[in-house]
Amino acid sequence: MTRMKRFFLCERGAVTVEWVVLTAGVAALASGVGVFVDGPFSTSLERTRSRSLQNAMAATTLPSAATTITVSD
């Protein structure tokens, strides 16, 4: 019984456990806040990405199939 009592009274790893619990709490809080903050920023990012993609596609558009190329001798 004395070994078990000594184990429960020993505080050597208590600081490590406290930091792990504190860090996990901060990470959970940050991810929870990220869910609510993500909405307005993601739509703005999607608009910017969409505009950039449209500009890139317009710059690299190939001639249409209706265009005919004539070769003269």
CHARMM-style PDB file with segment names, atoms N, HN, CA, C and O in Angstrom:
ATOM      1  N   MET     1       0.812  -1.194   0.000  1.00  0.00      PROA
ATOM      2  CA  MET     1       0.000   0.000   0.000  1.00  0.00      PROA
ATOM      3  C   MET     1       0.856   1.259   0.000  1.00  0.00      PROA
ATOM      4  O   MET     1       0.424   2.296  -0.503  1.00  0.00      PROA
ATOM      5  N   THR     2       2.034   1.187   0.542  1.00  0.00      PROA
ATOM      6  HN  THR     2       2.385   0.345   0.950  1.00  0.00      PROA
ATOM      7  CA  THR     2       2.876   2.381   0.595  1.00  0.00      PROA
ATOM      8  C   THR     2       3.353   2.788  -0.799  1.00  0.00      PROA
ATOM      9  O   THR     2       3.529   3.977  -1.064  1.00  0.00      PROA
ATOM     10  N   ARG     3       3.562   1.820  -1.690  1.00  0.00      PROA
ATOM     11  HN  ARG     3       3.419   0.854  -1.475  1.00  0.00      PROA
ATOM     12  CA  ARG     3       3.977   2.167  -3.056  1.00  0.00      PROA
ATOM     13  C   ARG     3       2.870   2.936  -3.772  1.00  0.00      PROA
ATOM     14  O   ARG     3       3.138   3.908  -4.478  1.00  0.00      PROA
ATOM     15  N   MET     4       1.648   2.505  -3.591  1.00  0.00      PROA
ATOM     16  HN  MET     4       1.430   1.715  -3.018  1.00  0.00      PROA
ATOM     17  CA  MET     4       0.518   3.172  -4.233  1.00  0.00      PROA
ATOM     18  C   MET     4       0.329   4.574  -3.653  1.00  0.00      PROA
ATOM     19  O   MET     4       0.043   5.522  -4.385  1.00  0.00      PROA
ATOM     20  N   LYS     5       0.490   4.696  -2.348  1.00  0.00      PROA
ATOM     21  HN  LYS     5       0.723   3.926  -1.754  1.00  0.00      PROA
ATOM     22  CA  LYS     5       0.359   6.003  -1.703  1.00  0.00      PROA
ATOM     23  C   LYS     5       1.446   6.940  -2.193  1.00  0.00      PROA
ATOM     24  O   LYS     5       1.189   8.111  -2.471  1.00  0.00      PROA
ATOM     25  N   ARG     6       2.661   6.422  -2.298  1.00  0.00      PROA
ATOM     26  HN  ARG     6       2.870   5.471  -2.072  1.00  0.00      PROA
ATOM     27  CA  ARG     6       3.772   7.225  -2.796  1.00  0.00      PROA
ATOM     28  C   ARG     6       3.538   7.665  -4.241  1.00  0.00      PROA
ATOM     29  O   ARG     6       3.869   8.790  -4.617  1.00  0.00      PROA
ATOM     30  N   PHE     7       2.962   6.763  -5.050  1.00  0.00      PROA
ATOM     31  HN  PHE     7       2.694   5.849  -4.744  1.00  0.00      PROA
ATOM     32  CA  PHE     7       2.684   7.074  -6.446  1.00  0.00      PROA
ATOM     33  C   PHE     7       1.690   8.234  -6.559  1.00  0.00      PROA
ATOM     34  O   PHE     7       1.898   9.149  -7.357  1.00  0.00      PROA
ATOM     35  N   PHE     8       0.627   8.205  -5.778  1.00  0.00      PROA
ATOM     36  HN  PHE     8       0.458   7.462  -5.131  1.00  0.00      PROA
ATOM     37  CA  PHE     8      -0.388   9.255  -5.846  1.00  0.00      PROA
ATOM     38  C   PHE     8       0.087  10.576  -5.246  1.00  0.00      PROA
ATOM     39  O   PHE     8      -0.420  11.635  -5.617  1.00  0.00      PROA
ATOM     40  N   LEU     9       1.037  10.533  -4.342  1.00  0.00      PROA
ATOM     41  HN  LEU     9       1.449   9.673  -4.040  1.00  0.00      PROA
ATOM     42  CA  LEU     9       1.543  11.759  -3.740  1.00  0.00      PROA
ATOM     43  C   LEU     9       2.682  12.394  -4.539  1.00  0.00      PROA
ATOM     44  O   LEU     9       3.002  13.566  -4.342  1.00  0.00      PROA
ATOM     45  N   CYS    10       3.286  11.627  -5.432  1.00  0.00      PROA
ATOM     46  HN  CYS    10       3.025  10.675  -5.592  1.00  0.00      PROA
ATOM     47  CA  CYS    10       4.389  12.137  -6.235  1.00  0.00      PROA
ATOM     48  C   CYS    10       3.861  13.126  -7.265  1.00  0.00      PROA
ATOM     49  O   CYS    10       2.886  12.847  -7.963  1.00  0.00      PROA
ATOM     50  N   GLU    11       4.513  14.291  -7.354  1.00  0.00      PROA
ATOM     51  HN  GLU    11       5.305  14.518  -6.787  1.00  0.00      PROA
ATOM     52  CA  GLU    11       4.060  15.334  -8.272  1.00  0.00      PROA
ATOM     53  C   GLU    11       5.069  15.600  -9.388  1.00  0.00      PROA
ATOM     54  O   GLU    11       5.037  16.673  -9.991  1.00  0.00      PROA
ATOM     55  N   ARG    12       5.942  14.676  -9.673  1.00  0.00      PROA
ATOM     56  HN  ARG    12       5.968  13.805  -9.184  1.00  0.00      PROA
ATOM     57  CA  ARG    12       6.975  14.888 -10.668  1.00  0.00      PROA
ATOM     58  C   ARG    12       6.421  15.120 -12.073  1.00  0.00      PROA
ATOM     59  O   ARG    12       6.941  15.976 -12.788  1.00  0.00      PROA
ATOM     60  N   GLY    13       5.398  14.399 -12.491  1.00  0.00      PROA
ATOM     61  HN  GLY    13       4.975  13.703 -11.910  1.00  0.00      PROA
ATOM     62  CA  GLY    13       4.855  14.537 -13.843  1.00  0.00      PROA
ATOM     63  C   GLY    13       3.629  15.430 -13.914  1.00  0.00      PROA
ATOM     64  O   GLY    13       3.021  15.561 -14.976  1.00  0.00      PROA
ATOM     65  N   ALA    14       3.254  16.053 -12.785  1.00  0.00      PROA
ATOM     66  HN  ALA    14       3.749  15.947 -11.922  1.00  0.00      PROA
ATOM     67  CA  ALA    14       2.032  16.850 -12.748  1.00  0.00      PROA
ATOM     68  C   ALA    14       2.112  18.069 -13.664  1.00  0.00      PROA
ATOM     69  O   ALA    14       1.123  18.422 -14.306  1.00  0.00      PROA
ATOM     70  N   VAL    15       3.262  18.706 -13.731  1.00  0.00      PROA
ATOM     71  HN  VAL    15       4.065  18.418 -13.209  1.00  0.00      PROA
ATOM     72  CA  VAL    15       3.417  19.890 -14.572  1.00  0.00      PROA
ATOM     73  C   VAL    15       3.275  19.504 -16.041  1.00  0.00      PROA
ATOM     74  O   VAL    15       2.648  20.228 -16.815  1.00  0.00      PROA
ATOM     75  N   THR    16       3.847  18.383 -16.424  1.00  0.00      PROA
ATOM     76  HN  THR    16       4.356  17.795 -15.795  1.00  0.00      PROA
ATOM     77  CA  THR    16       3.736  17.916 -17.801  1.00  0.00      PROA
ATOM     78  C   THR    16       2.281  17.647 -18.161  1.00  0.00      PROA
ATOM     79  O   THR    16       1.823  18.041 -19.233  1.00  0.00      PROA
ATOM     80  N   VAL    17       1.565  16.989 -17.286  1.00  0.00      PROA
ATOM     81  HN  VAL    17       1.936  16.669 -16.415  1.00  0.00      PROA
ATOM     82  CA  VAL    17       0.159  16.683 -17.526  1.00  0.00      PROA
ATOM     83  C   VAL    17      -0.645  17.973 -17.634  1.00  0.00      PROA
ATOM     84  O   VAL    17      -1.522  18.085 -18.491  1.00  0.00      PROA
ATOM     85  N   GLU    18      -0.360  18.945 -16.779  1.00  0.00      PROA
ATOM     86  HN  GLU    18       0.352  18.855 -16.082  1.00  0.00      PROA
ATOM     87  CA  GLU    18      -1.079  20.218 -16.828  1.00  0.00      PROA
ATOM     88  C   GLU    18      -0.843  20.924 -18.156  1.00  0.00      PROA
ATOM     89  O   GLU    18      -1.779  21.475 -18.734  1.00  0.00      PROA
ATOM     90  N   TRP    19       0.396  20.917 -18.649  1.00  0.00      PROA
ATOM     91  HN  TRP    19       1.157  20.470 -18.179  1.00  0.00      PROA
ATOM     92  CA  TRP    19       0.683  21.568 -19.925  1.00  0.00      PROA
ATOM     93  C   TRP    19       0.007  20.856 -21.087  1.00  0.00      PROA
ATOM     94  O   TRP    19      -0.458  21.508 -22.022  1.00  0.00      PROA
ATOM     95  N   VAL    20      -0.054  19.543 -21.044  1.00  0.00      PROA
ATOM     96  HN  VAL    20       0.324  19.013 -20.285  1.00  0.00      PROA
ATOM     97  CA  VAL    20      -0.715  18.780 -22.105  1.00  0.00      PROA
ATOM     98  C   VAL    20      -2.202  19.103 -22.132  1.00  0.00      PROA
ATOM     99  O   VAL    20      -2.773  19.320 -23.201  1.00  0.00      PROA
ATOM    100  N   VAL    21      -2.827  19.136 -20.969  1.00  0.00      PROA
ATOM    101  HN  VAL    21      -2.364  18.959 -20.100  1.00  0.00      PROA
ATOM    102  CA  VAL    21      -4.256  19.446 -20.885  1.00  0.00      PROA
ATOM    103  C   VAL    21      -4.515  20.885 -21.326  1.00  0.00      PROA
ATOM    104  O   VAL    21      -5.471  21.143 -22.057  1.00  0.00      PROA
ATOM    105  N   LEU    22      -3.678  21.819 -20.892  1.00  0.00      PROA
ATOM    106  HN  LEU    22      -2.901  21.609 -20.298  1.00  0.00      PROA
ATOM    107  CA  LEU    22      -3.825  23.220 -21.272  1.00  0.00      PROA
ATOM    108  C   LEU    22      -3.661  23.398 -22.786  1.00  0.00      PROA
ATOM    109  O   LEU    22      -4.441  24.115 -23.413  1.00  0.00      PROA
ATOM    110  N   THR    23      -2.662  22.756 -23.366  1.00  0.00      PROA
ATOM    111  HN  THR    23      -2.028  22.174 -22.857  1.00  0.00      PROA
ATOM    112  CA  THR    23      -2.431  22.849 -24.808  1.00  0.00      PROA
ATOM    113  C   THR    23      -3.581  22.237 -25.594  1.00  0.00      PROA
ATOM    114  O   THR    23      -3.990  22.787 -26.617  1.00  0.00      PROA
ATOM    115  N   ALA    24      -4.104  21.115 -25.136  1.00  0.00      PROA
ATOM    116  HN  ALA    24      -3.772  20.668 -24.305  1.00  0.00      PROA
ATOM    117  CA  ALA    24      -5.252  20.495 -25.812  1.00  0.00      PROA
ATOM    118  C   ALA    24      -6.468  21.407 -25.749  1.00  0.00      PROA
ATOM    119  O   ALA    24      -7.219  21.504 -26.719  1.00  0.00      PROA
ATOM    120  N   GLY    25      -6.670  22.075 -24.622  1.00  0.00      PROA
ATOM    121  HN  GLY    25      -6.059  21.997 -23.834  1.00  0.00      PROA
ATOM    122  CA  GLY    25      -7.792  23.006 -24.493  1.00  0.00      PROA
ATOM    123  C   GLY    25      -7.657  24.187 -25.436  1.00  0.00      PROA
ATOM    124  O   GLY    25      -8.638  24.598 -26.056  1.00  0.00      PROA
ATOM    125  N   VAL    26      -6.467  24.732 -25.551  1.00  0.00      PROA
ATOM    126  HN  VAL    26      -5.671  24.398 -25.047  1.00  0.00      PROA
ATOM    127  CA  VAL    26      -6.235  25.866 -26.457  1.00  0.00      PROA
ATOM    128  C   VAL    26      -6.447  25.430 -27.910  1.00  0.00      PROA
ATOM    129  O   VAL    26      -7.036  26.172 -28.696  1.00  0.00      PROA
ATOM    130  N   ALA    27      -5.978  24.252 -28.267  1.00  0.00      PROA
ATOM    131  HN  ALA    27      -5.499  23.650 -27.629  1.00  0.00      PROA
ATOM    132  CA  ALA    27      -6.161  23.757 -29.638  1.00  0.00      PROA
ATOM    133  C   ALA    27      -7.639  23.538 -29.948  1.00  0.00      PROA
ATOM    134  O   ALA    27      -8.099  23.868 -31.041  1.00  0.00      PROA
ATOM    135  N   ALA    28      -8.375  22.992 -29.003  1.00  0.00      PROA
ATOM    136  HN  ALA    28      -8.001  22.725 -28.115  1.00  0.00      PROA
ATOM    137  CA  ALA    28      -9.816  22.781 -29.205  1.00  0.00      PROA
ATOM    138  C   ALA    28     -10.544  24.114 -29.341  1.00  0.00      PROA
ATOM    139  O   ALA    28     -11.432  24.259 -30.181  1.00  0.00      PROA
ATOM    140  N   LEU    29     -10.170  25.077 -28.520  1.00  0.00      PROA
ATOM    141  HN  LEU    29      -9.449  24.959 -27.838  1.00  0.00      PROA
ATOM    142  CA  LEU    29     -10.787  26.404 -28.591  1.00  0.00      PROA
ATOM    143  C   LEU    29     -10.477  27.076 -29.924  1.00  0.00      PROA
ATOM    144  O   LEU    29     -11.359  27.685 -30.529  1.00  0.00      PROA
ATOM    145  N   ALA    30      -9.245  26.974 -30.382  1.00  0.00      PROA
ATOM    146  HN  ALA    30      -8.528  26.480 -29.891  1.00  0.00      PROA
ATOM    147  CA  ALA    30      -8.849  27.580 -31.654  1.00  0.00      PROA
ATOM    148  C   ALA    30      -9.583  26.935 -32.826  1.00  0.00      PROA
ATOM    149  O   ALA    30     -10.016  27.638 -33.739  1.00  0.00      PROA
ATOM    150  N   SER    31      -9.728  25.627 -32.815  1.00  0.00      PROA
ATOM    151  HN  SER    31      -9.376  25.057 -32.073  1.00  0.00      PROA
ATOM    152  CA  SER    31     -10.441  24.977 -33.915  1.00  0.00      PROA
ATOM    153  C   SER    31     -11.923  25.306 -33.870  1.00  0.00      PROA
ATOM    154  O   SER    31     -12.559  25.403 -34.919  1.00  0.00      PROA
ATOM    155  N   GLY    32     -12.490  25.480 -32.682  1.00  0.00      PROA
ATOM    156  HN  GLY    32     -11.974  25.401 -31.829  1.00  0.00      PROA
ATOM    157  CA  GLY    32     -13.889  25.883 -32.562  1.00  0.00      PROA
ATOM    158  C   GLY    32     -14.125  27.279 -33.083  1.00  0.00      PROA
ATOM    159  O   GLY    32     -15.130  27.535 -33.747  1.00  0.00      PROA
ATOM    160  N   VAL    33     -13.206  28.193 -32.789  1.00  0.00      PROA
ATOM    161  HN  VAL    33     -12.390  27.986 -32.250  1.00  0.00      PROA
ATOM    162  CA  VAL    33     -13.311  29.568 -33.292  1.00  0.00      PROA
ATOM    163  C   VAL    33     -13.104  29.576 -34.803  1.00  0.00      PROA
ATOM    164  O   VAL    33     -13.751  30.351 -35.508  1.00  0.00      PROA
ATOM    165  N   GLY    34     -12.230  28.741 -35.303  1.00  0.00      PROA
ATOM    166  HN  GLY    34     -11.705  28.111 -34.730  1.00  0.00      PROA
ATOM    167  CA  GLY    34     -11.965  28.665 -36.732  1.00  0.00      PROA
ATOM    168  C   GLY    34     -13.186  28.287 -37.548  1.00  0.00      PROA
ATOM    169  O   GLY    34     -13.324  28.718 -38.692  1.00  0.00      PROA
ATOM    170  N   VAL    35     -14.063  27.497 -36.981  1.00  0.00      PROA
ATOM    171  HN  VAL    35     -13.951  27.147 -36.051  1.00  0.00      PROA
ATOM    172  CA  VAL    35     -15.286  27.110 -37.692  1.00  0.00      PROA
ATOM    173  C   VAL    35     -16.170  28.325 -37.924  1.00  0.00      PROA
ATOM    174  O   VAL    35     -16.759  28.462 -38.997  1.00  0.00      PROA
ATOM    175  N   PHE    36     -16.272  29.204 -36.946  1.00  0.00      PROA
ATOM    176  HN  PHE    36     -15.794  29.093 -36.075  1.00  0.00      PROA
ATOM    177  CA  PHE    36     -17.124  30.373 -37.075  1.00  0.00      PROA
ATOM    178  C   PHE    36     -16.483  31.473 -37.923  1.00  0.00      PROA
ATOM    179  O   PHE    36     -17.190  32.210 -38.610  1.00  0.00      PROA
ATOM    180  N   VAL    37     -15.176  31.590 -37.884  1.00  0.00      PROA
ATOM    181  HN  VAL    37     -14.601  30.991 -37.325  1.00  0.00      PROA
ATOM    182  CA  VAL    37     -14.476  32.650 -38.609  1.00  0.00      PROA
ATOM    183  C   VAL    37     -14.286  32.268 -40.071  1.00  0.00      PROA
ATOM    184  O   VAL    37     -14.102  33.149 -40.911  1.00  0.00      PROA
ATOM    185  N   ASP    38     -14.324  31.005 -40.389  1.00  0.00      PROA
ATOM    186  HN  ASP    38     -14.473  30.290 -39.706  1.00  0.00      PROA
ATOM    187  CA  ASP    38     -14.043  30.509 -41.730  1.00  0.00      PROA
ATOM    188  C   ASP    38     -15.034  31.021 -42.773  1.00  0.00      PROA
ATOM    189  O   ASP    38     -14.639  31.250 -43.916  1.00  0.00      PROA
ATOM    190  N   GLY    39     -16.287  31.204 -42.427  1.00  0.00      PROA
ATOM    191  HN  GLY    39     -16.608  31.018 -41.499  1.00  0.00      PROA
ATOM    192  CA  GLY    39     -17.328  31.575 -43.377  1.00  0.00      PROA
ATOM    193  C   GLY    39     -17.035  32.816 -44.201  1.00  0.00      PROA
ATOM    194  O   GLY    39     -16.923  32.696 -45.421  1.00  0.00      PROA
ATOM    195  N   PRO    40     -16.903  33.993 -43.620  1.00  0.00      PROA
ATOM    196  CA  PRO    40     -16.688  35.210 -44.407  1.00  0.00      PROA
ATOM    197  C   PRO    40     -15.386  35.208 -45.199  1.00  0.00      PROA
ATOM    198  O   PRO    40     -15.339  35.709 -46.323  1.00  0.00      PROA
ATOM    199  N   PHE    41     -14.340  34.652 -44.623  1.00  0.00      PROA
ATOM    200  HN  PHE    41     -14.378  34.245 -43.710  1.00  0.00      PROA
ATOM    201  CA  PHE    41     -13.052  34.660 -45.300  1.00  0.00      PROA
ATOM    202  C   PHE    41     -13.007  33.666 -46.449  1.00  0.00      PROA
ATOM    203  O   PHE    41     -12.382  33.937 -47.475  1.00  0.00      PROA
ATOM    204  N   SER    42     -13.655  32.530 -46.296  1.00  0.00      PROA
ATOM    205  HN  SER    42     -14.163  32.310 -45.464  1.00  0.00      PROA
ATOM    206  CA  SER    42     -13.596  31.527 -47.360  1.00  0.00      PROA
ATOM    207  C   SER    42     -14.359  31.995 -48.588  1.00  0.00      PROA
ATOM    208  O   SER    42     -13.933  31.713 -49.708  1.00  0.00      PROA
ATOM    209  N   THR    43     -15.479  32.704 -48.418  1.00  0.00      PROA
ATOM    210  HN  THR    43     -15.825  32.933 -47.509  1.00  0.00      PROA
ATOM    211  CA  THR    43     -16.204  33.184 -49.593  1.00  0.00      PROA
ATOM    212  C   THR    43     -15.389  34.235 -50.332  1.00  0.00      PROA
ATOM    213  O   THR    43     -15.381  34.259 -51.562  1.00  0.00      PROA
ATOM    214  N   SER    44     -14.709  35.094 -49.604  1.00  0.00      PROA
ATOM    215  HN  SER    44     -14.714  35.075 -48.604  1.00  0.00      PROA
ATOM    216  CA  SER    44     -13.849  36.091 -50.239  1.00  0.00      PROA
ATOM    217  C   SER    44     -12.706  35.408 -50.974  1.00  0.00      PROA
ATOM    218  O   SER    44     -12.354  35.799 -52.087  1.00  0.00      PROA
ATOM    219  N   LEU    45     -12.133  34.398 -50.359  1.00  0.00      PROA
ATOM    220  HN  LEU    45     -12.419  34.080 -49.455  1.00  0.00      PROA
ATOM    221  CA  LEU    45     -11.043  33.648 -50.979  1.00  0.00      PROA
ATOM    222  C   LEU    45     -11.542  32.921 -52.223  1.00  0.00      PROA
ATOM    223  O   LEU    45     -10.849  32.881 -53.239  1.00  0.00      PROA
ATOM    224  N   GLU    46     -12.745  32.345 -52.146  1.00  0.00      PROA
ATOM    225  HN  GLU    46     -13.308  32.378 -51.320  1.00  0.00      PROA
ATOM    226  CA  GLU    46     -13.287  31.637 -53.304  1.00  0.00      PROA
ATOM    227  C   GLU    46     -13.530  32.601 -54.462  1.00  0.00      PROA
ATOM    228  O   GLU    46     -13.275  32.252 -55.615  1.00  0.00      PROA
ATOM    229  N   ARG    47     -14.024  33.817 -54.171  1.00  0.00      PROA
ATOM    230  HN  ARG    47     -14.231  34.100 -53.234  1.00  0.00      PROA
ATOM    231  CA  ARG    47     -14.243  34.799 -55.228  1.00  0.00      PROA
ATOM    232  C   ARG    47     -12.924  35.181 -55.894  1.00  0.00      PROA
ATOM    233  O   ARG    47     -12.839  35.257 -57.120  1.00  0.00      PROA
ATOM    234  N   THR    48     -11.909  35.416 -55.091  1.00  0.00      PROA
ATOM    235  HN  THR    48     -11.978  35.354 -54.096  1.00  0.00      PROA
ATOM    236  CA  THR    48     -10.597  35.786 -55.623  1.00  0.00      PROA
ATOM    237  C   THR    48     -10.024  34.646 -56.465  1.00  0.00      PROA
ATOM    238  O   THR    48      -9.487  34.876 -57.548  1.00  0.00      PROA
ATOM    239  N   ARG    49     -10.142  33.430 -55.965  1.00  0.00      PROA
ATOM    240  HN  ARG    49     -10.578  33.243 -55.085  1.00  0.00      PROA
ATOM    241  CA  ARG    49      -9.627  32.267 -56.689  1.00  0.00      PROA
ATOM    242  C   ARG    49     -10.383  32.085 -58.008  1.00  0.00      PROA
ATOM    243  O   ARG    49      -9.778  31.769 -59.032  1.00  0.00      PROA
ATOM    244  N   SER    50     -11.698  32.282 -57.982  1.00  0.00      PROA
ATOM    245  HN  SER    50     -12.189  32.539 -57.149  1.00  0.00      PROA
ATOM    246  CA  SER    50     -12.510  32.133 -59.178  1.00  0.00      PROA
ATOM    247  C   SER    50     -12.119  33.175 -60.228  1.00  0.00      PROA
ATOM    248  O   SER    50     -11.987  32.854 -61.409  1.00  0.00      PROA
ATOM    249  N   ARG    51     -11.934  34.440 -59.786  1.00  0.00      PROA
ATOM    250  HN  ARG    51     -12.042  34.701 -58.826  1.00  0.00      PROA
ATOM    251  CA  ARG    51     -11.521  35.488 -60.715  1.00  0.00      PROA
ATOM    252  C   ARG    51     -10.159  35.181 -61.328  1.00  0.00      PROA
ATOM    253  O   ARG    51      -9.961  35.364 -62.529  1.00  0.00      PROA
ATOM    254  N   SER    52      -9.232  34.723 -60.518  1.00  0.00      PROA
ATOM    255  HN  SER    52      -9.392  34.575 -59.542  1.00  0.00      PROA
ATOM    256  CA  SER    52      -7.893  34.404 -61.014  1.00  0.00      PROA
ATOM    257  C   SER    52      -7.953  33.263 -62.019  1.00  0.00      PROA
ATOM    258  O   SER    52      -7.263  33.288 -63.039  1.00  0.00      PROA
ATOM    259  N   LEU    53      -8.776  32.268 -61.731  1.00  0.00      PROA
ATOM    260  HN  LEU    53      -9.336  32.247 -60.903  1.00  0.00      PROA
ATOM    261  CA  LEU    53      -8.911  31.136 -62.637  1.00  0.00      PROA
ATOM    262  C   LEU    53      -9.546  31.572 -63.954  1.00  0.00      PROA
ATOM    263  O   LEU    53      -9.118  31.124 -65.017  1.00  0.00      PROA
ATOM    264  N   GLN    54     -10.555  32.434 -63.904  1.00  0.00      PROA
ATOM    265  HN  GLN    54     -10.903  32.798 -63.040  1.00  0.00      PROA
ATOM    266  CA  GLN    54     -11.185  32.929 -65.127  1.00  0.00      PROA
ATOM    267  C   GLN    54     -10.194  33.738 -65.958  1.00  0.00      PROA
ATOM    268  O   GLN    54     -10.153  33.601 -67.181  1.00  0.00      PROA
ATOM    269  N   ASN    55      -9.400  34.574 -65.305  1.00  0.00      PROA
ATOM    270  HN  ASN    55      -9.434  34.685 -64.312  1.00  0.00      PROA
ATOM    271  CA  ASN    55      -8.393  35.362 -66.025  1.00  0.00      PROA
ATOM    272  C   ASN    55      -7.350  34.457 -66.675  1.00  0.00      PROA
ATOM    273  O   ASN    55      -6.929  34.700 -67.806  1.00  0.00      PROA
ATOM    274  N   ALA    56      -6.939  33.422 -65.964  1.00  0.00      PROA
ATOM    275  HN  ALA    56      -7.281  33.224 -65.045  1.00  0.00      PROA
ATOM    276  CA  ALA    56      -5.942  32.506 -66.507  1.00  0.00      PROA
ATOM    277  C   ALA    56      -6.510  31.732 -67.689  1.00  0.00      PROA
ATOM    278  O   ALA    56      -5.811  31.503 -68.676  1.00  0.00      PROA
ATOM    279  N   MET    57      -7.776  31.328 -67.596  1.00  0.00      PROA
ATOM    280  HN  MET    57      -8.344  31.514 -66.794  1.00  0.00      PROA
ATOM    281  CA  MET    57      -8.395  30.593 -68.698  1.00  0.00      PROA
ATOM    282  C   MET    57      -8.590  31.498 -69.907  1.00  0.00      PROA
ATOM    283  O   MET    57      -8.423  31.050 -71.042  1.00  0.00      PROA
ATOM    284  N   ALA    58      -8.939  32.759 -69.687  1.00  0.00      PROA
ATOM    285  HN  ALA    58      -9.075  33.122 -68.765  1.00  0.00      PROA
ATOM    286  CA  ALA    58      -9.120  33.689 -70.796  1.00  0.00      PROA
ATOM    287  C   ALA    58      -7.796  33.947 -71.510  1.00  0.00      PROA
ATOM    288  O   ALA    58      -7.776  34.134 -72.726  1.00  0.00      PROA
ATOM    289  N   ALA    59      -6.709  33.958 -70.777  1.00  0.00      PROA
ATOM    290  HN  ALA    59      -6.726  33.806 -69.789  1.00  0.00      PROA
ATOM    291  CA  ALA    59      -5.404  34.222 -71.372  1.00  0.00      PROA
ATOM    292  C   ALA    59      -4.890  33.033 -72.170  1.00  0.00      PROA
ATOM    293  O   ALA    59      -4.080  33.203 -73.082  1.00  0.00      PROA
ATOM    294  N   THR    60      -5.352  31.833 -71.838  1.00  0.00      PROA
ATOM    295  HN  THR    60      -6.010  31.695 -71.098  1.00  0.00      PROA
ATOM    296  CA  THR    60      -4.841  30.636 -72.507  1.00  0.00      PROA
ATOM    297  C   THR    60      -5.895  29.959 -73.367  1.00  0.00      PROA
ATOM    298  O   THR    60      -5.770  28.770 -73.661  1.00  0.00      PROA
ATOM    299  N   THR    61      -6.929  30.682 -73.777  1.00  0.00      PROA
ATOM    300  HN  THR    61      -7.031  31.647 -73.538  1.00  0.00      PROA
ATOM    301  CA  THR    61      -7.995  30.086 -74.583  1.00  0.00      PROA
ATOM    302  C   THR    61      -7.463  29.751 -75.974  1.00  0.00      PROA
ATOM    303  O   THR    61      -6.821  30.573 -76.627  1.00  0.00      PROA
ATOM    304  N   LEU    62      -7.741  28.542 -76.402  1.00  0.00      PROA
ATOM    305  HN  LEU    62      -8.262  27.874 -75.871  1.00  0.00      PROA
ATOM    306  CA  LEU    62      -7.332  28.103 -77.732  1.00  0.00      PROA
ATOM    307  C   LEU    62      -8.357  28.572 -78.754  1.00  0.00      PROA
ATOM    308  O   LEU    62      -9.507  28.826 -78.395  1.00  0.00      PROA
ATOM    309  N   PRO    63      -7.968  28.692 -80.013  1.00  0.00      PROA
ATOM    310  CA  PRO    63      -8.938  29.074 -81.034  1.00  0.00      PROA
ATOM    311  C   PRO    63     -10.061  28.051 -81.114  1.00  0.00      PROA
ATOM    312  O   PRO    63      -9.850  26.866 -80.858  1.00  0.00      PROA
ATOM    313  N   SER    64     -11.231  28.503 -81.464  1.00  0.00      PROA
ATOM    314  HN  SER    64     -11.403  29.466 -81.672  1.00  0.00      PROA
ATOM    315  CA  SER    64     -12.375  27.595 -81.518  1.00  0.00      PROA
ATOM    316  C   SER    64     -12.254  26.664 -82.713  1.00  0.00      PROA
ATOM    317  O   SER    64     -11.459  26.904 -83.622  1.00  0.00      PROA
ATOM    318  N   ALA    65     -13.044  25.602 -82.704  1.00  0.00      PROA
ATOM    319  HN  ALA    65     -13.690  25.407 -81.965  1.00  0.00      PROA
ATOM    320  CA  ALA    65     -13.003  24.604 -83.768  1.00  0.00      PROA
ATOM    321  C   ALA    65     -13.569  25.166 -85.069  1.00  0.00      PROA
ATOM    322  O   ALA    65     -13.287  24.621 -86.136  1.00  0.00      PROA
ATOM    323  N   ALA    66     -14.357  26.235 -85.015  1.00  0.00      PROA
ATOM    324  HN  ALA    66     -14.587  26.678 -84.148  1.00  0.00      PROA
ATOM    325  CA  ALA    66     -14.957  26.801 -86.214  1.00  0.00      PROA
ATOM    326  C   ALA    66     -13.937  27.572 -87.053  1.00  0.00      PROA
ATOM    327  O   ALA    66     -14.187  27.860 -88.223  1.00  0.00      PROA
ATOM    328  N   THR    67     -12.806  27.901 -86.466  1.00  0.00      PROA
ATOM    329  HN  THR    67     -12.603  27.666 -85.516  1.00  0.00      PROA
ATOM    330  CA  THR    67     -11.782  28.631 -87.206  1.00  0.00      PROA
ATOM    331  C   THR    67     -11.133  27.689 -88.217  1.00  0.00      PROA
ATOM    332  O   THR    67     -10.708  26.587 -87.870  1.00  0.00      PROA
ATOM    333  N   THR    68     -11.062  28.137 -89.471  1.00  0.00      PROA
ATOM    334  HN  THR    68     -11.407  29.032 -89.753  1.00  0.00      PROA
ATOM    335  CA  THR    68     -10.415  27.295 -90.493  1.00  0.00      PROA
ATOM    336  C   THR    68      -9.072  27.899 -90.857  1.00  0.00      PROA
ATOM    337  O   THR    68      -8.902  29.117 -90.909  1.00  0.00      PROA
ATOM    338  N   ILE    69      -8.162  27.043 -91.097  1.00  0.00      PROA
ATOM    339  HN  ILE    69      -8.300  26.053 -91.054  1.00  0.00      PROA
ATOM    340  CA  ILE    69      -6.819  27.470 -91.480  1.00  0.00      PROA
ATOM    341  C   ILE    69      -6.617  27.058 -92.936  1.00  0.00      PROA
ATOM    342  O   ILE    69      -6.741  25.884 -93.286  1.00  0.00      PROA
ATOM    343  N   THR    70      -6.313  28.018 -93.756  1.00  0.00      PROA
ATOM    344  HN  THR    70      -6.212  28.972 -93.471  1.00  0.00      PROA
ATOM    345  CA  THR    70      -6.064  27.698 -95.162  1.00  0.00      PROA
ATOM    346  C   THR    70      -4.573  27.771 -95.440  1.00  0.00      PROA
ATOM    347  O   THR    70      -3.866  28.663 -94.971  1.00  0.00      PROA
ATOM    348  N   VAL    71      -4.140  26.833 -96.193  1.00  0.00      PROA
ATOM    349  HN  VAL    71      -4.714  26.108 -96.574  1.00  0.00      PROA
ATOM    350  CA  VAL    71      -2.718  26.787 -96.557  1.00  0.00      PROA
ATOM    351  C   VAL    71      -2.643  26.996 -98.064  1.00  0.00      PROA
ATOM    352  O   VAL    71      -3.282  26.282 -98.836  1.00  0.00      PROA
ATOM    353  N   SER    72      -1.871  27.962 -98.458  1.00  0.00      PROA
ATOM    354  HN  SER    72      -1.352  28.542 -97.830  1.00  0.00      PROA
ATOM    355  CA  SER    72      -1.714  28.209 -99.898  1.00  0.00      PROA
ATOM    356  C   SER    72      -0.343  27.757-100.362  1.00  0.00      PROA
ATOM    357  O   SER    72       0.640  27.846 -99.627  1.00  0.00      PROA
ATOM    358  N   ASP    73      -0.294  27.272-101.588  1.00  0.00      PROA
ATOM    359  HN  ASP    73      -1.093  27.200-102.185  1.00  0.00      PROA
ATOM    360  CA  ASP    73       0.983  26.782-102.133  1.00  0.00      PROA
ATOM    361  C   ASP    73       1.826  27.900-102.657  1.00  0.00      PROA
ATOM    362  OT1 ASP    73       2.929  27.663-103.149  1.00  0.00      PROA
TER     363      ASP     73
END
